[in-house]
Structures are given as C-alpha cells and as structure tokens.
Amino acid sequence: MKPHSKHSRLLRLISVTGLIVLALWMVIRKDDIFSFFSHPVTLSGSVPEVVQQSQQIQHADPEAQLEIVVGLKARNEADLDALINRQQDPSSPDYQRFISPDEFTQRFAPTQSQVDGVVNFLTANGLKIKRVYSNHLLIHAVGNVAQLEKAFGVTINQYQLPGPTAHNTMAASTKYFSNDRDPSIPAGLKDVIESVIGLNTLDAFESRVRHARATPSGYQRALTPQDVATAYNYPNDNNKVVPAAGAKYNGHGVTVAIATAYGYDRADVETYWKTHNVTRTGNLTDVPINGTTAKLEEETTLDLELAGSQAPGADILMYIASSPAFINFTLTFGQIVIDNKADVMTVSWGLCEEHTGWLQMKTESLIFRQAAVQGIAVFASAGDDGAYDCGADAKKVQWRVDFPSSSPHVTAVGGTALHVSDSVRTAETTWESGGGGVSSHWDRPVWQVAPTLPSGNRRATADVSLNGDPATGYSFYFQGRWMRIGGTSASAPEWAALWALVMEGTKQRVGSANFYVYRMGALKEYHKYFYDVTRGNNGAGVGNGYNAGPGWDIPSGWGTPNGAEVINWMIKVSPAVPPKEKTLGEKHPGLMFSKSAPALPGQIFR
C-alpha cells in the first residue's frame, strides 16, 4: 500500500461529497423543483367557517370525486397596478389604451415553467387536469378524496349543517364534504400558488334578488323600463322626456357579459320585453361554464330582462355556470376576461368577505385586475343585508361587506328606494338593506378619494347606487307569472346597461368605471351627474348601520346617475377620435399609440 493512499481516498470522498452537496444546492435553487428540506407551506384561511358550526358525520368516501380550481399568483404586480393607473390618467400616453389577453399573460401571468411545476405537482398526486386557462391564472383539476388529501395534507370529512341560522337558510339535513384544516403545498410552489378552491362542496355565492313584502294600499306600481330610464335620464327610447333632438343610445356595438348561475327561459324574457315595448336588436348568446344546467333561476332572468331593456342594441353574452359553487364563479370570471369579447361585465351574486375567504378573493380580484387592464368595466351588487352582510344574530352583530363588490377593481352598486309619479322621480332614499361598508381586507385604492370617507385606509363601498328596494321594485316576469322584485341584483345590471350606453357614445372601451365615478364626484358641478341621496341608512332592521348624507356616503356611494349627463361627460374626457385599431369587443390592441388624450375638466372638492 502506498503511504498516502488512505489520505487520497479521504480527499476523494470529501470531493465527491462536496459535488453531491453542490448538485443538491443547484437543484434546490431551481424554481420548478420542490424544495427538499423545507416544510410545506400552509394556505391559511381556507377552512370555511360553517365547518366549525357543523356536525362531523364520517370520513368522506375516499373514491368520491371532487373538482378544484388552483389559483396562481401574478408576476410584476406593482407594474400591473401602475399600468392600470396610467390607463386612467388623462396626462399619460397610456390613457384609455388597453392590452390584450395575450399581452397580459406575457407580462403579468406566471411563466410556463411555473405553471408546469404546479401541473406536475397535481398529476404526481393522481389528479387529472381538466384545463389550464390560457391566462395562466387558473388550473381546473379533478381527483378523488384520497388523492386530494394526499396532495394538500388535509382530511376531507362529511359534515351536516346544524339547521337554519341568520346567514344560512339551508335545512339541517344538508350534508357536504369539506377539508378539516387549511391545505398545504410544497414550499417550492409558495410563490406560484395563491389558492385552492373547491375542497368544500357547500360553499357558493348567493343571489342578491329580494322579493317585495306586502306593500301598503296605494303604493306605487312596479317600475317599468320606461320608469327607470325616465327617472334616471337614460337617453334611450324608454325615456319619456328626453328631447327629440338629443342624442339617443341603445348600446349598439357594445357587448355586455352577465356572469350568473343557472339558466333562463327565452320565452320569459321575450314576454317581458314585448309587454314593455322594448325592441331588442342586439344578439343574445349563452356561454355554458363547467357543464350545462336545466335549472331556471330568477336572478339570471332578472339580470337579462333589466340590462336587455336599457341597452336593447347591445349584444349580451350570458356566462351561465352550472351551479353557484365557488369554483364555477371563479371559472366564469376567468372565461370572460380570456374571451375579451365583453366590454362590461355585471354580476349579481356574492357573499360576505369572511364567508368567501381571503385567498379566493385574491384569486378572483386578480382576474378583475386583468379585466381592468383590458378595459373591461365590472359592476357588482353591493349586497342585500345592509351593513351586516354576514348576517346577524344575538351572539354576533358585526358590520361586514359583500364580495366581489368589495374588490378595488369592481364598481359596487348599492340600493335605494326610488319614488316616481308618471315615471318622474319624486323622492329617493337609501334602502335599509342595501349593502355597503368598510372592507376587512382590501386597502383603499388610489382613486377612492372623497371628503366624507370613513377614517382608516380600507376600501369602502358602495361606489354608486340605483333603486333596489323591493317595495319600490321592478316589474318582473318569470315562469308565467308577473311580480315585483328588487335587491341590488337589479341595481347592478341597470348600471352596467348605462355603461354600455357610455361606450356607445365614446366609441371605445374606457376601463373601470370607478376612476371616472370618483372624478365626477370631485367636480364642483357634481350634482349635474348624480342625484345625491342624503336620507336613510343601511341598518337592515338589525342595528344603526351607516347613514346617508351629502356627497359620497356608504349606503349610496355618490348617489344615482343622471344618465345623459354621465354619458356626455364621458364623451368629453375620452379621445374624440379613437385610433382606427381601437375597437370595442374582442379586437382590442396593446399599448401602441402616442396621441395625447384631452385633459379632464378642473376638479375640486365641494
């Protein structure tokens, strides 16, 4: 044996060990490989509150199939928000110049390798990928209980509801599956995965329709499309007093998306329009989401009857989810922004923030950010439980707000009680059950400025409002029966229809309505554009709620619209001649123009 052979072997062993450690370090550094030595990361806040109130029956059948949606995080979020702000800044070259879905994916979505890493993780645990959405924000997958438990480190049980509560009217016999704890994911995916939606089979958005209770004798009749257009001065054929020489609009060339669950009967809406002398010229197309449904829904029918009446020339895309389950609405919102055919979206479903969950809200709000950067305006009902959106009982009375209307990239539409005589407005107060309050999660966006905002730095709703009180409600036809109906389910599609008229007037997308609404609110001639609702509160018969007052307030936002004046102002602050390539609907270009936009009129606070 050579004298140094023992030392040589030792040196070689050290060298080999070093190379192995170096190789492992290089592997661990790669973004698309799971971290070897890190503990899994918990997605906190993903266990529904209802689980704590339910009785556990048994462990779920390991072979039972569940669908999930994995929401992914954006890249370059600060750049995305800065771009949205520039698109609404009249001094910026990017003013009212919006990008395409492909450009959004290239600039702000997770990379293909990041998406592949999530797909590999899911398939390695036996899950089947149903679809990876082209914007790289959503992955729709299916697996059985055993596979989902293994993938996300949870136990999925069968539970039974305790019976009706203040915010849950389902029977005690209702049974459902749910995860017993927050899901966890590999540490190497913590910067990619935002949420896992669908582990609970009970969670769903709720309709914001409200039926009228018995009303006093002699109360005003249900509002017709003519009443609404005249009272709020929509410059369309429904308006009884619009000057003959004034500009009229019907939404021609604009596309409205209605995001909903369950279907409608075409005969119902045709009967409604014919009875109220509404002549529809726009197309009506159904887009099924995650399967089809034979169930008919008042909400879907109401949204279509109202929006179709005030924008009769607009094309309407009915994005109809097979059920209101959380995952279906996430997929619905994602499909609308990917299609990019709609210039305005309206949704009359929602749930309080606490029952929706923070991570799902972040995923869906990212989709609404994509809508904003593509120039799509989004309107949502502010809720029908007043300031107590999570419900209230003797043990828990807390002010809460509705989602998705609380998202900073959504215009929250509150509810009022409108009184008319021969279609002319005579009085308007807040509706006591109209939603609105201060978000528990979202920071106050840069555009939300008003001298009457509550203290703090949180997003506040509502932004605007319109009649929602079922006692002063709308004429409605459903399954062969006429009735009076209301809720902020009605006020949101009415505002969306007005925005369709706005875009017909401007001949282009203008982006999120919030930026313009708050600019109009800051003008000295504010009352030219809004009917200020100064009386009432939204205590919903439970508590004091928030009071209305002059200017912006929580129950009514800036108030209800003077439609013709809103349209005229929007035309004035938009480019007079849109670039040839900048059209409404699916063909919408990236940031390729250099012409400066006109400045906004001077703004002051009253």
C-alpha positions as CSV (number, residue, x, y, z in Angstrom):
1,M,0.0,0.0,0.0
2,K,1.2,3.4,-0.9
3,P,1.8,5.7,2.2
4,H,-0.7,8.4,1.1
5,S,-3.4,6.1,-0.4
6,K,-5.6,6.4,2.8
7,H,-5.4,10.2,2.7
8,S,-6.1,10.2,-1.1
9,R,-9.2,8.1,-0.6
10,L,-10.3,10.5,2.1
11,L,-9.7,13.5,-0.2
12,R,-11.6,11.9,-3.0
13,L,-14.5,11.1,-0.6
14,I,-14.6,14.7,0.5
15,S,-14.5,15.9,-3.1
16,V,-17.4,13.6,-4.1
17,T,-19.4,14.6,-1.1
18,G,-18.8,18.3,-2.0
19,L,-20.0,17.7,-5.5
20,I,-23.2,16.0,-4.3
21,V,-23.9,18.8,-1.9
22,L,-23.3,21.4,-4.7
23,A,-25.5,19.4,-7.1
24,L,-28.3,19.3,-4.5
25,W,-27.9,23.0,-3.8
26,M,-28.2,23.8,-7.5
27,V,-31.3,21.6,-7.8
28,I,-33.0,23.2,-4.8
29,R,-32.3,26.6,-6.3
30,K,-34.3,25.8,-9.4
31,D,-37.8,27.4,-9.3
32,D,-39.6,24.5,-10.9
33,I,-38.3,21.8,-8.4
34,F,-39.8,21.3,-5.0
35,S,-37.6,22.3,-2.0
36,F,-36.1,19.2,-0.5
37,F,-35.6,20.4,3.1
38,S,-38.3,23.0,3.6
39,H,-41.6,22.2,5.4
40,P,-44.8,22.5,3.3
41,V,-46.4,25.9,3.3
42,T,-49.9,26.3,4.7
43,L,-52.5,28.3,2.7
44,S,-54.1,29.9,5.8
45,G,-57.7,30.9,5.9
46,S,-59.0,28.1,3.7
47,V,-61.3,26.3,6.2
48,P,-64.9,27.5,5.8
49,E,-66.5,29.0,9.0
50,V,-69.5,26.7,8.6
51,V,-67.4,23.7,9.3
52,Q,-67.0,24.9,12.9
53,Q,-70.7,25.1,13.2
54,S,-71.5,21.7,11.7
55,Q,-71.6,18.1,12.9
56,Q,-69.0,15.7,11.5
57,I,-70.7,12.6,10.3
58,Q,-67.8,10.5,8.9
59,H,-64.7,10.5,6.8
60,A,-65.6,11.1,3.2
61,D,-65.6,8.2,0.7
62,P,-62.0,8.0,-0.5
63,E,-63.2,7.4,-4.0
64,A,-65.7,10.3,-4.1
65,Q,-64.7,12.8,-6.9
66,L,-64.2,16.5,-6.3
67,E,-63.3,19.3,-8.6
68,I,-60.9,22.0,-7.6
69,V,-59.5,25.2,-9.0
70,V,-55.9,26.2,-8.2
71,G,-55.5,29.9,-8.4
72,L,-52.0,31.2,-9.3
73,K,-50.2,34.4,-8.4
74,A,-49.3,37.2,-10.8
75,R,-45.8,38.4,-11.7
76,N,-44.9,42.0,-11.7
77,E,-47.9,43.0,-9.7
78,A,-46.6,46.6,-9.0
79,D,-46.1,47.1,-12.7
80,L,-49.7,45.8,-13.4
81,D,-51.2,48.2,-10.9
82,A,-49.1,51.1,-12.2
83,L,-50.3,50.4,-15.8
84,I,-53.9,50.3,-14.7
85,N,-53.4,53.7,-13.0
86,R,-51.8,55.2,-16.2
87,Q,-54.6,53.9,-18.3
88,Q,-56.9,56.1,-16.3
89,D,-54.6,59.1,-16.1
90,P,-55.5,61.6,-18.8
91,S,-52.0,63.1,-18.7
92,S,-50.4,59.7,-19.5
93,P,-49.7,58.4,-23.1
94,D,-51.4,55.1,-21.9
95,Y,-54.7,56.8,-21.2
96,Q,-57.6,54.6,-22.3
97,R,-55.2,52.3,-24.2
98,F,-55.7,48.7,-23.0
99,I,-53.9,45.5,-23.6
100,S,-54.9,42.1,-25.0
101,P,-55.2,38.9,-23.0
102,D,-52.1,37.6,-24.7
103,E,-50.1,40.6,-23.6
104,F,-51.4,40.3,-20.1
105,T,-50.2,36.7,-20.0
106,Q,-46.8,37.6,-21.3
107,R,-46.2,40.4,-18.9
108,F,-48.1,39.6,-15.7
109,A,-49.1,35.9,-15.5
110,P,-46.9,33.1,-14.2
111,T,-44.4,31.7,-16.6
112,Q,-45.0,28.5,-18.5
113,S,-42.4,26.7,-16.3
114,Q,-44.2,27.9,-13.2
115,V,-47.5,26.6,-14.5
116,D,-45.8,23.3,-15.5
117,G,-44.5,23.0,-11.9
118,V,-48.0,23.2,-10.5
119,V,-49.4,20.8,-13.1
120,N,-46.6,18.3,-12.3
121,F,-47.4,18.6,-8.6
122,L,-51.1,17.9,-9.2
123,T,-50.6,15.0,-11.6
124,A,-47.9,13.4,-9.4
125,N,-50.6,13.1,-6.7
126,G,-53.0,11.5,-9.2
127,L,-55.2,14.5,-10.0
128,K,-56.4,14.9,-13.6
129,I,-56.1,18.3,-15.2
130,K,-59.3,19.4,-16.9
131,R,-58.0,22.7,-18.2
132,V,-55.1,25.1,-17.7
133,Y,-56.6,28.5,-18.5
134,S,-54.7,30.5,-21.1
135,N,-54.1,33.4,-18.8
136,H,-52.1,31.1,-16.6
137,L,-54.1,32.2,-13.5
138,L,-56.4,29.1,-13.1
139,I,-55.9,25.4,-13.2
140,H,-59.1,23.3,-13.2
141,A,-58.5,19.8,-11.9
142,V,-60.4,16.8,-10.6
143,G,-59.4,14.0,-8.2
144,N,-60.9,11.7,-5.6
145,V,-60.9,12.4,-1.9
146,A,-57.8,10.2,-1.2
147,Q,-55.8,12.0,-3.9
148,L,-56.8,15.5,-2.7
149,E,-55.9,14.6,0.9
150,K,-52.5,13.4,-0.1
151,A,-51.8,16.4,-2.3
152,F,-52.8,19.1,0.2
153,G,-52.3,17.4,3.6
154,V,-55.9,17.6,4.7
155,T,-58.6,15.2,5.9
156,I,-61.9,15.5,4.0
157,N,-64.9,14.7,6.0
158,Q,-68.7,14.6,5.5
159,Y,-70.5,17.2,7.7
160,Q,-74.1,18.0,8.4
161,L,-75.4,21.5,8.9
162,P,-76.9,22.4,12.3
163,G,-80.0,23.9,10.8
164,P,-81.1,27.4,9.7
165,T,-79.1,30.3,11.1
166,A,-79.1,34.0,10.4
167,H,-76.9,33.6,7.4
168,N,-77.7,30.1,6.4
169,T,-81.2,29.1,5.5
170,M,-80.4,25.5,4.4
171,A,-82.1,22.6,6.1
172,A,-80.3,20.7,8.9
173,S,-80.4,17.6,6.6
174,T,-77.9,19.3,4.2
175,K,-74.7,17.2,4.0
176,Y,-71.5,18.2,2.4
177,F,-67.8,17.4,2.1
178,S,-65.1,19.8,3.4
179,N,-61.4,19.9,4.4
180,D,-60.9,19.9,8.1
181,R,-57.8,22.1,8.0
182,D,-56.0,24.6,5.8
183,P,-54.4,22.9,2.8
184,S,-50.6,22.9,2.4
185,I,-48.4,23.0,-0.7
186,P,-44.7,22.3,-1.4
187,A,-42.5,25.2,-0.3
188,G,-41.1,25.4,-3.8
189,L,-44.6,26.5,-5.1
190,K,-45.3,29.1,-2.4
191,D,-44.6,31.9,-4.9
192,V,-46.8,30.4,-7.5
193,I,-50.0,29.1,-5.9
194,E,-52.4,31.6,-4.4
195,S,-55.4,29.4,-3.5
196,V,-57.1,26.0,-3.7
197,I,-60.8,26.4,-4.3
198,G,-63.3,23.6,-4.1
199,L,-62.3,21.4,-1.2
200,N,-65.7,22.3,0.4
201,T,-68.8,21.3,-1.6
202,L,-71.2,23.6,0.2
203,D,-69.6,26.9,-0.4
204,A,-71.4,29.0,-3.1
205,F,-72.2,32.6,-4.0
206,E,-75.8,33.8,-3.2
207,S,-78.2,35.6,-5.4
208,R,-78.9,39.2,-4.5
209,V,-82.6,39.1,-5.5
210,R,-85.1,40.2,-3.0
211,H,-88.9,39.8,-3.2
212,A,-91.3,42.5,-2.2
213,R,-93.2,42.0,1.1
214,A,-96.8,43.1,1.3
215,T,-97.0,46.8,0.5
216,P,-99.5,49.4,1.7
217,S,-102.6,50.1,-0.3
218,G,-102.0,52.8,-2.9
219,Y,-98.2,52.1,-3.1
220,Q,-96.6,52.9,-6.5
221,R,-96.8,50.2,-9.1
222,A,-93.8,48.1,-10.1
223,L,-91.2,50.1,-12.1
224,T,-91.2,49.5,-15.8
225,P,-88.1,50.1,-18.1
226,Q,-89.8,53.4,-19.0
227,D,-89.9,54.4,-15.3
228,V,-86.3,53.6,-14.8
229,A,-85.0,55.4,-18.0
230,T,-87.1,58.5,-17.3
231,A,-86.3,58.8,-13.6
232,Y,-82.5,58.3,-14.2
233,N,-82.4,60.1,-17.5
234,Y,-81.1,57.3,-19.6
235,P,-81.0,58.7,-23.2
236,N,-82.7,55.7,-24.8
237,D,-86.1,55.0,-26.3
238,N,-87.5,54.2,-22.9
239,N,-87.1,57.7,-21.7
240,K,-90.4,59.6,-21.9
241,V,-88.9,63.1,-21.6
242,V,-85.6,63.0,-23.4
243,P,-85.6,65.8,-26.0
244,A,-86.4,64.7,-29.5
245,A,-83.2,66.4,-30.8
246,G,-81.0,65.0,-28.1
247,A,-78.6,62.1,-28.7
248,K,-80.1,58.7,-28.1
249,Y,-78.2,55.5,-27.5
250,N,-79.2,51.8,-27.3
251,G,-75.8,50.1,-26.8
252,H,-75.2,49.2,-30.4
253,G,-71.7,47.9,-31.0
254,V,-71.1,47.2,-27.3
255,T,-71.1,43.7,-25.6
256,V,-72.3,43.1,-22.1
257,A,-71.4,39.9,-20.1
258,I,-73.8,38.7,-17.4
259,A,-72.0,36.4,-15.0
260,T,-74.5,34.1,-13.4
261,A,-75.5,30.6,-12.4
262,Y,-78.4,28.5,-13.6
263,G,-80.4,29.4,-16.7
264,Y,-83.4,31.3,-18.0
265,D,-86.4,30.6,-20.3
266,R,-86.1,32.6,-23.5
267,A,-89.9,32.9,-23.6
268,D,-89.9,34.7,-20.2
269,V,-87.5,37.5,-21.3
270,E,-89.2,37.8,-24.7
271,T,-92.6,38.2,-23.0
272,Y,-91.1,40.8,-20.7
273,W,-89.6,42.9,-23.5
274,K,-92.6,42.7,-25.7
275,T,-95.0,43.6,-22.9
276,H,-92.9,46.7,-22.0
277,N,-92.4,47.7,-25.7
278,V,-88.7,47.1,-25.7
279,T,-87.4,46.2,-29.2
280,R,-84.2,44.2,-28.9
281,T,-81.8,44.4,-31.8
282,G,-78.6,43.1,-30.1
283,N,-77.6,39.4,-30.2
284,L,-78.1,37.1,-27.2
285,T,-75.7,34.2,-26.7
286,D,-75.3,31.6,-24.0
287,V,-71.8,30.5,-22.8
288,P,-72.1,27.5,-20.5
289,I,-69.4,27.2,-17.7
290,N,-68.4,23.8,-16.4
291,G,-71.3,22.0,-17.8
292,T,-74.9,22.8,-18.6
293,T,-77.9,23.2,-16.4
294,A,-81.6,22.8,-16.9
295,K,-82.5,24.7,-13.7
296,L,-84.1,28.1,-14.2
297,E,-83.1,31.0,-12.0
298,E,-84.9,34.3,-11.1
299,E,-81.5,36.0,-10.8
300,T,-80.4,35.1,-14.3
301,T,-83.8,36.1,-15.7
302,L,-83.9,39.4,-13.9
303,D,-80.4,40.5,-14.9
304,L,-81.2,39.8,-18.6
305,E,-84.6,41.4,-18.6
306,L,-83.3,44.6,-17.0
307,A,-79.9,45.0,-18.8
308,G,-81.5,44.0,-22.1
309,S,-84.2,46.7,-21.7
310,Q,-81.9,49.6,-21.1
311,A,-79.3,48.6,-23.7
312,P,-81.5,46.9,-26.3
313,G,-78.9,47.3,-29.1
314,A,-76.1,45.7,-27.1
315,D,-75.0,42.2,-27.6
316,I,-75.4,40.1,-24.5
317,L,-73.3,37.2,-23.5
318,M,-74.8,35.0,-20.8
319,Y,-72.0,33.3,-19.0
320,I,-74.0,30.6,-17.2
321,A,-72.3,28.5,-14.6
322,S,-73.8,25.0,-14.0
323,S,-74.2,26.0,-10.3
324,P,-73.2,28.9,-8.0
325,A,-70.4,26.8,-6.4
326,F,-67.3,28.9,-5.7
327,I,-65.2,27.2,-8.4
328,N,-67.8,27.8,-11.0
329,F,-67.8,31.6,-10.5
330,T,-64.0,31.6,-10.5
331,L,-64.1,29.8,-13.8
332,T,-66.8,32.2,-15.1
333,F,-64.9,35.3,-14.3
334,G,-61.7,33.8,-15.9
335,Q,-63.5,32.8,-19.1
336,I,-65.0,36.3,-19.5
337,V,-61.6,38.0,-19.4
338,I,-59.9,35.4,-21.6
339,D,-62.6,35.7,-24.2
340,N,-62.3,39.5,-24.1
341,K,-65.5,39.9,-26.1
342,A,-67.4,41.8,-23.4
343,D,-66.8,45.5,-22.8
344,V,-68.7,45.5,-19.5
345,M,-69.5,42.7,-17.0
346,T,-72.2,42.6,-14.4
347,V,-72.6,40.1,-11.5
348,S,-75.5,40.0,-9.1
349,W,-74.2,37.2,-6.9
350,G,-71.9,37.4,-3.9
351,L,-71.1,36.6,-0.3
352,C,-69.6,38.4,2.6
353,E,-65.8,38.6,2.7
354,E,-65.4,36.4,5.7
355,H,-67.5,33.6,4.2
356,T,-65.8,33.9,0.8
357,G,-62.3,33.6,2.2
358,W,-59.3,35.8,1.6
359,L,-57.4,33.6,-0.8
360,Q,-60.3,33.1,-3.1
361,M,-60.9,36.8,-3.1
362,K,-57.3,37.4,-4.0
363,T,-57.6,35.0,-6.9
364,E,-60.8,36.5,-8.3
365,S,-59.6,40.0,-7.7
366,L,-56.6,39.3,-9.8
367,I,-59.0,38.3,-12.6
368,F,-60.8,41.6,-12.1
369,R,-57.4,43.3,-12.4
370,Q,-56.9,41.6,-15.8
371,A,-60.4,42.9,-16.7
372,A,-59.3,46.4,-15.8
373,V,-56.1,46.4,-17.7
374,Q,-58.0,45.1,-20.8
375,G,-60.5,47.9,-20.4
376,I,-63.5,45.8,-19.2
377,A,-65.7,47.6,-16.6
378,V,-67.1,45.3,-13.9
379,F,-70.2,46.1,-11.8
380,A,-71.4,44.0,-8.9
381,S,-74.3,44.1,-6.4
382,A,-73.2,45.5,-3.0
383,G,-75.4,43.1,-1.1
384,D,-78.9,42.9,0.4
385,D,-78.2,42.6,4.1
386,G,-77.3,46.2,4.8
387,A,-74.2,46.8,6.8
388,Y,-74.4,43.2,8.2
389,D,-73.5,41.2,5.1
390,C,-72.5,38.1,7.0
391,G,-75.9,38.1,8.7
392,A,-76.5,38.8,12.4
393,D,-77.9,37.1,15.4
394,A,-77.9,37.8,19.1
395,K,-74.4,36.4,19.5
396,K,-72.7,38.1,16.6
397,V,-73.6,41.5,15.2
398,Q,-70.8,42.9,13.1
399,W,-70.5,45.3,10.2
400,R,-69.4,43.4,7.1
401,V,-69.3,43.9,3.3
402,D,-70.0,41.8,0.2
403,F,-67.6,40.3,-2.3
404,P,-67.0,40.6,-5.2
405,S,-68.2,44.2,-4.9
406,S,-65.6,45.0,-2.3
407,S,-62.8,44.3,-4.8
408,P,-61.0,47.5,-5.7
409,H,-61.4,46.6,-9.4
410,V,-65.2,46.3,-9.2
411,T,-67.8,49.1,-9.1
412,A,-70.0,48.3,-6.1
413,V,-73.6,49.2,-6.7
414,G,-75.8,49.9,-3.7
415,G,-79.6,50.1,-3.4
416,T,-82.0,52.9,-2.9
417,A,-85.8,53.4,-2.7
418,L,-87.0,55.4,-5.7
419,H,-90.4,57.0,-5.8
420,V,-91.9,58.2,-9.1
421,S,-95.0,59.8,-10.4
422,D,-95.8,59.2,-14.0
423,S,-92.2,58.0,-14.4
424,V,-90.7,61.2,-13.0
425,R,-88.7,60.9,-9.8
426,T,-90.3,62.5,-6.8
427,A,-88.1,61.2,-3.9
428,E,-85.2,58.8,-3.2
429,T,-83.8,57.5,0.0
430,T,-81.4,54.7,0.8
431,W,-82.8,51.2,1.0
432,E,-82.3,49.9,4.6
433,S,-81.0,46.5,3.3
434,G,-78.7,47.9,0.6
435,G,-75.1,46.7,1.1
436,G,-72.1,48.9,1.9
437,G,-69.4,49.3,4.5
438,V,-65.7,49.0,5.0
439,S,-63.7,46.1,3.8
440,S,-61.9,43.9,6.3
441,H,-59.2,43.1,3.7
442,W,-58.7,45.4,0.8
443,D,-56.6,48.6,1.1
444,R,-58.2,51.8,-0.1
445,P,-57.4,52.3,-3.8
446,V,-55.7,55.4,-5.1
447,W,-58.9,56.5,-6.9
448,Q,-61.1,56.4,-3.9
449,V,-61.0,59.9,-2.7
450,A,-63.9,61.8,-1.0
451,P,-64.0,64.2,2.0
452,T,-66.7,62.0,3.6
453,L,-64.9,58.7,3.5
454,P,-64.6,56.9,6.9
455,S,-61.3,57.1,8.7
456,G,-58.7,54.4,8.1
457,N,-57.1,53.1,4.9
458,R,-59.6,50.4,3.8
459,R,-61.7,50.1,0.7
460,A,-65.2,51.4,1.3
461,T,-68.4,50.6,-0.6
462,A,-70.8,51.4,-2.2
463,D,-69.4,53.4,-5.1
464,V,-72.8,54.3,-6.7
465,S,-76.4,53.1,-6.4
466,L,-79.7,52.7,-8.0
467,N,-83.2,51.6,-7.0
468,G,-83.0,48.3,-5.1
469,D,-85.8,48.3,-2.6
470,P,-88.3,45.6,-3.5
471,A,-91.1,47.8,-2.1
472,T,-90.3,50.2,-4.9
473,G,-89.2,47.3,-7.1
474,Y,-89.2,46.4,-10.7
475,S,-91.8,44.7,-12.9
476,F,-90.5,41.1,-13.4
477,Y,-91.8,38.1,-15.4
478,F,-90.8,34.6,-14.5
479,Q,-92.3,31.3,-15.4
480,G,-95.7,32.7,-16.5
481,R,-96.0,35.0,-13.5
482,W,-95.7,38.8,-13.1
483,M,-94.3,40.1,-9.8
484,R,-92.5,43.0,-8.2
485,I,-88.8,42.3,-7.4
486,G,-85.8,44.1,-6.1
487,G,-82.4,43.8,-4.5
488,T,-79.0,45.1,-5.6
489,S,-79.4,42.3,-8.1
490,A,-81.4,44.8,-10.0
491,S,-79.3,47.9,-9.5
492,A,-76.0,46.3,-10.8
493,P,-77.3,45.3,-14.3
494,E,-79.0,48.7,-14.6
495,W,-75.7,50.4,-14.1
496,A,-74.0,48.0,-16.5
497,A,-76.6,48.9,-19.1
498,L,-75.8,52.6,-18.6
499,W,-72.1,51.9,-19.1
500,A,-72.9,50.2,-22.3
501,L,-74.5,53.4,-23.5
502,V,-71.4,55.3,-22.3
503,M,-69.2,53.1,-24.5
504,E,-71.5,53.5,-27.5
505,G,-71.1,57.3,-27.0
506,T,-67.3,57.2,-26.6
507,K,-67.0,54.5,-29.4
508,Q,-64.3,52.7,-27.3
509,R,-63.6,50.9,-24.0
510,V,-62.9,53.3,-21.2
511,G,-61.9,50.9,-18.5
512,S,-63.0,50.6,-14.9
513,A,-65.9,52.9,-14.0
514,N,-64.5,53.7,-10.6
515,F,-61.8,56.1,-11.8
516,Y,-64.4,58.2,-13.6
517,V,-67.1,58.0,-10.9
518,Y,-64.8,59.5,-8.3
519,R,-63.6,62.1,-10.7
520,M,-67.2,63.2,-11.4
521,G,-67.8,63.1,-7.6
522,A,-65.0,65.6,-7.1
523,L,-66.3,68.1,-9.6
524,K,-67.9,71.3,-8.4
525,E,-70.9,70.5,-10.7
526,Y,-71.2,67.1,-9.1
527,H,-75.0,67.3,-8.8
528,K,-75.2,67.6,-12.6
529,Y,-74.1,63.9,-12.9
530,F,-75.6,62.3,-9.8
531,Y,-78.8,62.5,-7.8
532,D,-77.4,62.9,-4.3
533,V,-79.2,60.5,-1.9
534,T,-78.9,62.1,1.5
535,R,-81.5,60.4,3.7
536,G,-81.8,56.9,5.3
537,N,-79.3,54.3,6.5
538,N,-78.5,50.6,5.8
539,G,-79.1,49.1,9.2
540,A,-81.4,46.4,7.7
541,G,-83.6,46.4,10.8
542,V,-80.7,44.9,12.8
543,G,-78.8,47.9,14.0
544,N,-77.9,51.5,13.2
545,G,-76.0,50.8,10.0
546,Y,-74.4,53.7,8.1
547,N,-76.2,56.9,7.5
548,A,-76.6,58.7,4.1
549,G,-75.6,62.3,3.8
550,P,-74.5,64.9,1.3
551,G,-71.9,63.8,-1.2
552,W,-70.4,60.3,-1.0
553,D,-71.7,58.0,1.7
554,I,-71.6,54.3,2.4
555,P,-75.2,53.3,1.6
556,S,-75.5,55.1,-1.7
557,G,-71.9,55.9,-2.8
558,W,-72.0,59.1,-4.9
559,G,-75.7,58.5,-5.5
560,T,-77.8,57.5,-8.5
561,P,-77.0,58.5,-12.1
562,N,-78.2,61.3,-14.4
563,G,-77.6,59.0,-17.3
564,A,-77.4,61.5,-20.2
565,E,-75.0,63.8,-18.3
566,V,-72.8,60.9,-17.3
567,I,-72.5,59.9,-21.0
568,N,-71.8,63.5,-22.1
569,W,-69.1,63.9,-19.6
570,M,-67.5,60.6,-20.5
571,I,-67.5,61.5,-24.2
572,K,-65.8,64.8,-23.3
573,V,-63.0,63.2,-21.3
574,S,-62.3,60.4,-23.9
575,P,-60.3,60.8,-27.1
576,A,-62.6,62.4,-29.7
577,V,-61.4,60.1,-32.5
578,P,-60.4,56.7,-31.3
579,P,-57.4,55.2,-33.2
580,K,-58.7,53.0,-36.1
581,E,-57.5,49.8,-34.5
582,K,-59.1,50.6,-31.1
583,T,-62.5,48.9,-31.3
584,L,-65.0,47.5,-28.8
585,G,-65.2,43.8,-28.2
586,E,-62.7,41.1,-29.0
587,K,-60.2,43.0,-31.1
588,H,-58.5,45.3,-28.6
589,P,-54.9,46.3,-29.1
590,G,-51.9,46.7,-26.9
591,L,-50.2,50.0,-25.9
592,M,-49.2,51.2,-29.4
593,F,-50.5,54.7,-29.7
594,S,-48.8,58.1,-28.9
595,K,-51.6,60.7,-29.3
596,S,-52.2,62.6,-26.1
597,A,-55.6,62.5,-24.5
598,P,-57.5,65.6,-23.6
599,A,-57.2,66.8,-20.0
600,L,-60.1,66.4,-17.6
601,P,-62.1,69.4,-16.5
602,G,-60.8,71.0,-13.3
603,Q,-61.7,69.2,-10.2
604,I,-62.3,70.5,-6.7
605,F,-63.9,69.1,-3.5
606,R,-67.1,70.8,-2.5
